Amino acid sequence: MKPARPRRRPLAEINVVPYIDVTLVLLIIFMVTAPLLQNGVDVELPQAAARPVPPRDTPPLIVTVAADGRFFLRLGNEREPVRIEDLLVKVRAVLRHRPDTRVLVAGDDKVAYGRVVQVMAALQRAGVDQVGLLTRPPS
């Protein structure tokens, strides 16, 4: 005769440790890939041997001139296409609220020089005293 084994009662709890592990892995994946998913305009910056500008607390206002001549305005992570007339209004509004904001111009290597000058003249009319030009370091 076999000895009677005590019957085990069914376990009514759900083991959540595997779910926490999967959630942690997904969180790490999203944290790593989120900065890579920023939308942007593909611009080939000209090369120049210049020293980098020291960073500030406020993000700079970047005006981009694409290869096809269109203008884009970026403050922080938001980038939007703008017309030259709208550029004046938006830059004035930003400088009114944050006068210490730096203004930088990123012109594509293939864009006509006149388009970059047009942006710089518009920024001057908007009240910008100093404009920085973005370049790539020489390879």
Secondary structure, 3 states (H helix, E strand, C coil): CCCCCCCCCCCCCCCCHHHHHHHHHHHHHHHHHHHHHCCCCCCCCCECCCCCCCCCCCCCEEEEECCCCCEEEEECCEEEEECHHHHHHHHHHHHHHCCCCCEEEEECCCCCHHHHHHHHHHHHHCCCCCEEECCECCC
